């Protein structure tokens, strides 16, 4: 089934569930509502005309200036028909999203990663814990309002013989950059050459 027929088939079968669809870059993009995610995924996975049986990834996009701050994105592939589909919907900052681990068990770690990086919680997830950061980590690193330097730094202390957390300290000498062309040499090297001549 080609991508145009696929779009028509999905739109005719899931008329009330699809809020927007388009084909870009040879892939089908569908916008849905958050509460319809499980029903839409079950149809895409089990229907004999679609067979999207592999979940490639789950991620989110942060739009801090919008009331619906996050866009949830699900990437699926149908190996049998060689088609890709991108499902997405918008949610508020504190909205809880339905987990899809019952439909795609591989979603377990993907949802944990989204929780860890963005702070988005998943309802009925079997083990929603941080996966990439430490347990005591503060904040969510992929949110656009997260500071570039983080809140604290982690290092091993020889004196205490353990890993310790400290507030981030930026030394002033790391903040001064030399923007001169490397071909012309930096100012302090030029000054040294002049005094030697």
Secondary structure as GFF3:
##gff-version 3
##sequence-region A 1 197
A	DSSP	alpha_helix	3	13	.	.	.	ID=ss1
A	DSSP	beta_strand	18	24	.	.	.	ID=ss2
A	DSSP	beta_strand	27	32	.	.	.	ID=ss3
A	DSSP	three_ten_helix	34	36	.	.	.	ID=ss4
A	DSSP	alpha_helix	37	46	.	.	.	ID=ss5
A	DSSP	beta_strand	54	62	.	.	.	ID=ss6
A	DSSP	beta_strand	70	78	.	.	.	ID=ss7
A	DSSP	beta_strand	83	91	.	.	.	ID=ss8
A	DSSP	beta_strand	96	98	.	.	.	ID=ss9
A	DSSP	alpha_helix	107	118	.	.	.	ID=ss10
A	DSSP	beta_strand	121	123	.	.	.	ID=ss11
A	DSSP	beta_strand	152	157	.	.	.	ID=ss12
A	DSSP	beta_strand	162	167	.	.	.	ID=ss13
A	DSSP	three_ten_helix	172	174	.	.	.	ID=ss14
A	DSSP	alpha_helix	187	196	.	.	.	ID=ss15
###
